[in-house]
Amino acid sequence: MKKILLATPPLVQPNTPYPATTTLAGYLSAKEGVEVAQADFSLELALRVFSKPGLAALAETARRRKTKGRAIRFFLENLPRYLDTVEPAIAFLQGRDEAVGWLIARRGYLPEGPRFAELAPEGTGLDEEENLSSLFGDLGVVDRAKYLATLYLDDLSDAIREGVDASFGFARYADHLAVSASRFDPILERLRAEPTVIDTMIDELAAVRLSAERPDFVGLTVPFPGTLYGALRIAAVARRLLPGAKILLGGGYVNSELRNLEDDRLFALVDYLCFDEGFAPLDGILGFGPPVRTLTCENLADRETVLAQRGASPGFVKPSYAGLDLTRYFNVVETANPMHRIWSDGKWLKLQLANGCYWHRCAFCDLALDCISRYNPPPVSVILQTMRELKRETGLSGFHFTDEALSPALVRALSKEILASGETFTWWGNIRFEKNYDDELCRLMADAGCIAVTGGLECAHDRLLKLMNKGITLAGAASAMRSFSNAGILVHAYLMYGFPTETDEETIEALEFVRQRFAEGSLQSAFWHRFALTTHSGIVRDPDRFCIQVGETREDGKRFAENELPYTSGIRQSTEKLGRGLRLALYNYMMGLGLDIPVRRWF
């Protein structure tokens, strides 16, 4: 019998398990001769930090450092109150002690540090209590308390960054080391340095679990830059305690950033890098098939050949939550905006319906990656049966479909299947704002339990949408948004600025389009990010079409990570100034403010 521990490193959002380990556990649990265990070190670290012993240890370190930041000063001055309230606050956010919400909601129970200034936003003309009443009314005790408790945790996170560990974030840890990390040296230096209090907590949590499980294989998912450092700390502990165990690294960061890896020093910490879907690489490592898309220290020089391999995909896989106590995850409400809060508030069962994207033509997207370019939808009867089984096993009926984009045809068929079954499900997922999402389909989705959709509106300008081959128009997107909203489905838009050839005037016109959608109530939430050129995108293969020159990322020494690429353009863009205005406008729009202000005023 071979035993594998599949683990999520710190830090990701604490409200629900990240889906990588649950999906791989579901796949492996069906195989003979394999014992599968799961560990969520991200959740464990958050619960350790936000505990009475955790805060006491952090305070001791902060006192020795004698730091003077506003958040850490408030924390230390109010330490006894924090020690008394942190565990009840977490218990409330876990849903284990809802009565505490009444104390939190009426104010005065939790210490209120600098973050609570957000309760009276500038420009509203409301004081704190008036603003809270306008947001939550008289009966919204639980939501009001969740919002206040989240501000409380934000204060604690700020204090940790100021006085204990500058790398700490509420849903990331040391991400600055991994973002566009062309060299491995800074990461190695941090791993070899004197551990911080947070580092020590990670090491202790890993040591306890690894000693208890004694796995033959340790699989670590690295979905984001903010999980790489934590994964490597856990790998180092596994090396020390279990020298015979094989350590695997996979996930989104590995897929996108480490495909051009040259630095073999990483293999002192891990044995295998697994690319694209983890099923075939795991089969090879565990002896169920040939090695596929798996880099080792020995085959690193033949990297291109290894990554060109095509492994068989099992297609749709039912996740397994065995070994994960879902009652320990806790919700946070980072904003009172009903759509924006959905990511962090709710124990969603994450489920990928179809591998890849059914459109897979957007020039800015990582089209060269297998997880984007290969589309493989399953029969809807299989999806429904899986949802039924997960609902029965977990007691939860809420699903977040994590597909790159849900196709209208698949959503239509699944909605009809759900309605015919008589089952109650609540679900949301990512879509494309295309014309096929009309009134009839959106009503069908709502009847079948859809509560929200997210979609890429990107530059919100017809010329740029055509240039990037998005396959939508502003008129079609606006129509789809209205159809969703008319059906009672919340809508979030992903937006970008600074796209190659985009002019300042086009960005301002895009904001006007977004303002109109908020004003008419067809858009409830949005996020604007700056365009980044990635090495796997279609733009890189045809830079002349986008009027750019791609720069070099090489530095002295062997390459570690490579994803975002520098580039130059002949078109002058006021990206920093525009970015500030776009973010400020969206912040107000999501609170229902400033919708009558001319968009040029934000800049």
N, C-alpha and C positions, 0 to 999 in steps of 0.2 A: 504494500500500500504506500503510495506517494502522497505526501501532505503538502499543500500549497496554502500560504496565507496571502490573500489579496487585500491590499491596504491603500487607503486614501491618506496622503500626508497633509500636514497643515500648510495653508489654511484655505478653506472654501466656506461657502455660506452654511450656517449651522441649522437651517430649518428642515433639511431633508438630505438623505444620502446622495452623494454624487454617483451617477449611474454606471461608471466604468466597472467597479468591482461587482456590483449586483448582476450586471449582464454577463460578465465572464464567469461568475459563480454559477449562474443558471446554466451556462453552456457546459462547464466542467462537471457539475454535479450529476449530469446524466451519463458520465463515463465510468467504466469499471476501473477499479484500482486507484481512484483518486479521492482523497479527502480534502474538502475545501473549507477554509475558515476565512472570515472577513473581519477587518478592523478599520475603524474610522478614527485615525489619529487626529484628524482635524477637529472633529467634535470633542474628542477626549482632551485636547489641548485647550479648547475654548472653555470647557467645563472646569478644567484645572485652574485656568487663569481667573475665571469669574467664580471663585469660591473663597471662603473665608481664609483657608491656609494659603491659597494662591495670592490673594491681595496682600496678606501679611508679609509674605516673602518679597513681593514686588516693592512694598513700602520700605522694607529694611534696606534693599538695594538703593532705592531712591534717596533715602536719608543719607547714606554714605556718600552718594554723588553730590549732594547739596545743589541740585539743579534748581532753577528759578523760574521755570515756565509757569504760565498762569494755571494750566490744567493740573500740573503736578502739585503746585502749591495748594490748590483747593482740595485735591485728593488727600494730601497729608494732613491738612488742617481738619478734615472731616473724616479721618480714617475710622474712628470708632463707629460712626454711623454707616459707613460703607461696609465694614465687617459685619454689622448686624443685619444689613438689608440685602446683600448681594445674593445669598442663596435663596431667600424668599422671592426675590425678583426673578431669578432664573426658574424657580419652580413654577411661578405664575406664567412665564413665557413658554414653558414646556406644556402648560395645560394641566399640571398636576395639582395646582392650588389656586384656583380662579378667585377665591375669596380675597386673596391679597390684592387683587386688582382694584377693589373698592378703596383700599388705603392709598394705593398709588394714584388713583384717579383724582382723589380729592386734594392732592398736593400736600406737601409737608412731611410725608413719610420718607421719600427718597431724598438724599442730598442733591441739590440742583446746581451743577457747575456751569461753566461757560457755554456749553452746548444748548442750555435752556434759553439762551437769548433768541434761538430760532422760533420760540413760541410767539414772539411779537415781531414779525418780519417788517423791515422798513418799507414804508410806502403804503401799508394797509390802513393806517390810522387806527388800528385795533390794539388794545393792550393784551397781555397774555391770556387772561381769562376770557375776554371777548373772542379772541381768535380760536381758543379751544372750543368754546361753545358753538362758534360758527361751523367748526369742522365736525364736531361729534354730537352736538345737541345734548339733550338731557338724558337720553337712554344709551348713548354709546360708551358705556363705562369700560367695557373690555378693550375696545379699540383705543380709547383715550389712554387707558393705562398701558397698553402695548407701546404706544407712541412715546409716552413719558419714560417708560422703562428702557426703550431703545436709546433715547437721548442720554439716559443715565449710563448705559454701556458705552456709548460714544465718548462720554466724558472720561470714563475709565481707560478706553483705548487711547485717547489723546494723552492722558497722564502717563501711560506706559511708554508711548513714543517719546515724550519729553524727558522722562526721568529714569527710564530703565533700558529700553531697547528701541532705537530709532527705526528698526526694520519691522516693527509690529504693526499690523493692520487688522481690522475687524475680519476681513475675509481674504487676507494674503499675508505672507511672511517673507521678507527679504526679496521681494520681487525685483528690486533694482539691480540685484546681482545677476538675474537671469534674462532681463529684457535686452535683446540685441547683444548678447554676451559673446562677442567674437573671440574672446580669450577665456580660458578656464582658470587662469591664475587668481583673479579676485575671489572666485568661489572657493578655490582650494585654501587661500589665505584665511578666509572667514571660517572654514571648517577646522583649520588647524589652530585658530586663535583661542584665547580663553573664552569658554562658553558664557553666554549671557544667561540670565535667569530663565528666559524663555527657551533657550537652547537646552538648558539642563532639564527643564520640564519635558521637552520632546524626547530627550535621551532616556529619561526615567520611564516615561510611558511606553516607549519602544522596548526597553529592556524587560519590563514586567510582562508585556504581552508575548514577546518572542520567547522568553523563558518558559512561559506557560504553554505555548502552542508547540514549540520545537519543530517548526516546519522544515521540510526538505527544500522548498522553494519559497521565495518571498517576492511577490509581484507588487510593484509600486506604480500607481498611475500618476502621471504628471500632466494634468490637463492645462495648467496655466503657469506662467513664470513664477507666480507667488507660491507655488507648491514644490519647485525644484529643490530649493535649499533644504526644506524639511524632509523631502524624500531622500536626499543624500545623507542627511544626519541619521535617518532611520537605517539606511543601507550600511553606514559605518558601524552602528550598534550591532546589526546583524552579522557583519564581518567579524566583529570581536567576540560575540557570544556564540555564534553558530558558524564556525569557519568552514564547515562542510556544506552549508546551504548555498544554493544558487540564487542569485539576486537578479531580478528582471525589472526593467524600466520601460514603460510605454505611456501612451496617452497623447493628447493633443499637442503638448509642447514638444515631445519627442518627434512626433510626425512632422511638425512644421519647422522646428528650429534645428534639429540635429541630423537632418538628412545628409548634410555635407560635412559631418564631423570628421576631423583629422586627428584630434588630440587623443591619444590612446590612454592618457592618465585617468580618464573617467573609468576605465575598466579595472582600476585598482579598487573601486567601490562597488561596481556592478559587473555581472557576468554577461548579460544580454541586453541589447536594445531591441525592442519589438516595434515594428512599424505597421501603420494602417490598422485594419481590424486585428484585434489580438488573438482571434480564434486559431488561425493557422500557425502563427508563431508559437503559441502555447502548445498546440498539438506536437510540433516539432521538438520543443524543449522537453516535454513530458514523455516523449517516445511514442506518440500515436501517429506520427507521420514524419516526412522529411523536413529538415530545417527550411523555413520559408520566411523571407523578409526579416531576418534576425541578424543583427550585427554583433560580432564578438571581437575581442582583441585580435584574434587570429585572422579573421576575414575582413578586417577594416580596410585593408589596401584594395580589396575587390568590392568596395562599397556599391558602386553603380550596378554591378551584376547582381548583387544580393537584393538590392531594392527594386530591381526590375522583375523579380520573381512574382508570379501570380499564384496566390494560394486559394484553395477552395473556400467559399464563404457559406456558413450554415444559413445565411439569410436571417429571418426574424427569429429572435431568441427571447424566451421568457426569462425575465430577471429572477434572481433569488435573493430574498432579504434575510435568509437564515443567518443567525449570529449577530444581526444588527437590531438593537432595541430601539424601536421607533419612538417610544415614549420619552427618550432622553434628548431628542432633538428639540431645539427651541426656536420659536418664531420671533422675528423682529419687524417693526414697522418703521422704516427709515423716512417715510413721507406719508402725509395724509392723503396723497393722491391715490385713488382706488386702484388704478391700473399699475402704477409704478411700484406699488408695494407687493405685487403678486409674486415677485421672484423670491422674496425673503419671508413672506407670511403664508404659511401653509405647508403641511407635510405631503408634498406632491410625490406620487409614484412616477418616476421618470421612465419613459418608455419611447424607444425609437421604433417607429413603425416601418420606415423604409430607409435602407442605406442610400446615402448620396442625395443629390439634388435632381429633381426631374427636369429642371431648366438647364443647369450647369453651363451657362454661356456668359455670365457677367464677367467683363474683362478684369475687374479688380479682384475677383475671387480666386482662391487657390485651386484653379482648375486642374493643375498637374497632379493633385493628390487624389488617390484612389477613393478616399472617403467622400469626396465631392463629385467626382466624374462618373462613378458607377452607380446607377439607380436601380434599385431592386425592391419593388413593393410586394408585400405578402398578400395572401387572400384575406379579406376582411373577416371571414368566419374565424380564422386563426387568431386575429387580433382580439376579437370580441371574447373568445374563449379564454385567452390569456388575461384580459382585463377582469373577467369574472373570477378566475382562479386567484389572482392577486388581491382582489377585493375580499374574497373569502379568507385568504391566508393572513392578511394584514389588518383587516377591519377598516381599511381606508378605501374611499371611492373617488379620490381626486387624482387626476393624471395630468402630467406635463409631457406632451409629445415633443421630443427633442430633435425632430427631423430638421435637416437643413431648410426644407420648405415642404409643407403639406400640399400635395396636389389636389386641385378641386375634385377630380374624379375619385381619388381615394377617400377624401373627406365625405363626399356625397354618399358613397357606398357604405362607409362605416357608420355614418349618421343614420341611414335607413336600417342598418343591421341592429344598432343600439335601440332604436325605437321599436323595432319588431320584437326585440327580446324582452321588453318591459323592465329592463334593468335601469337603475339610476346611477349615472356617472356625471362627474363634473370634470371638465377638461379644457385645456388651452394649448396653443402651440404656434409655431412660426409659419407664416404664409407669404405669398407674393401678392401685391395689390394689383391683381389682374382682373379683367372684366368678367371672367367666369364666376367670380364671387358676387353674384347678383342678389336681389332681394329674396328670391325663392330659395336659393342655396343657403343664404345666411339665416333665414328663418328655420330651415331644416336643421342646421347646425345648432342653433340655440335650443330648439326643441329636444335635441339629442344630448344637451348638457354643456355645450361650448359656452364659456363665459368671457373669453378674451382671446385676442390674436395679436401677434407681433409681426411686423413686416418691414422690409427694407424699402424706404422711400428714397434713400441715398441723397443725391444732390437736389432733388425736387425741382428739376429744370428739364424741359423736354429735350433740348439740344444735348445736354450731358447724359440723360438717360439713353438716348439713341447712340451716343458715342460709346458708352460703356456696355451696350447691348443688353440692357436690363429687361427689355421685352415688355415694358409697360409705358403708359403715357400718364401725364398729370390728370387728364380728364378721366381716364379709366381708374386711376388710383383714387381720385376723389369720389367717384361713383361707388367703388368697392367699400371705401370707408363709411360712406353714408348707409350702405346696405347693412354693414356690420352693426353700426350704431343704432339704426332703426330696429334691428332685431334684438337690441339689448346686450350686444357683445362689445366689451371694452376694446379699444384699439391703441396700440403703441407703435410708433414709427422709429426705425433706426435711420439716422441721417448722417451725412458726411459733408465736410467742406474742404476746400483746398485741392479738389480733384484736378489733374492735369488739364490745362487750357481753361479752367473755370475762372471767370472774371469776377471782380468785386461786385459789379452790378448784378450778375447772375446769382450770387450768393444772397444779395439783398432781396431779389425777386423770389428766391426760394423761401426766405423767411416770411415774406408776404403770403405765399401759398400756405405755409404752415399756420400762420396766424388765422387765415380764413377758415381752416379746418377746425382749429380750436374754437373759434368764435361760433361756428355753426354746430358745434357739439359732436362732430364726427371723428375727432381725435382727442383722446384723453391724456396721452402721455407720449413723450419722445425723448430721444437722446441724440445729441449732435457730437460726433467725434471727428478729429482731423484725419484726412486721408493718409494712409501709409502704403507705400509700394512694397509688396512682398515678393520674394524670390520665386514663388510658385504661381504667380498670377499670369493671366493672359497678357497684361500690359507689358511685362518684361520681354515677352516673345515678339512684340511689335511696338517698340518704343517710339518709332518715328510717327506712327499714327496718332500718338498722344503728345507729340512735340516735346519729348523729354530726352535727356541723355542720362543713362543709368551710370552711377558712380561705382567705385571700388570699395569693398568692405574689408579687404585683406589688411592684416596687421602683421607685425613680426611674430614668428612662431606659428604653430599649427592652429588651424581654425577649430573653434568649439561650436558655437551656435551661429546660425545665419537664417534670418527671416526677413526683417525689414531692410530695404536697400535705400541708400541715398540716391538722389537724382537732382538734376538741374533742369530748369525750364526757361524758355525765353519770355514767358508771360509773367509779369510781375503780379504777385498776389499779396494782399494785406492780411495774411492768415492769422497772425496773433491778435490784431485788433478785431478782426471779424469774429474770431473764436470767442473772445470775451463777450461781444455783443450778442452772439447767438445763444450762448449759455445763459446769460442774464435774461434774455427774452423768454427762453423756454422755462426757466425757473418761475417766472411770473405767470406765464400762460398755464402751467400745470396747477397753479393755485387760483386760476380764473381771474388773474389780474393783468392789467396793461393791454387788454385786447383792443382797446380803442386808441392806443398810441400809434402814430405813424412809425413804421418799422425802422426808418432811418434814424430815429431818435436813439435807438439802442446802441448805435455805433458812434 
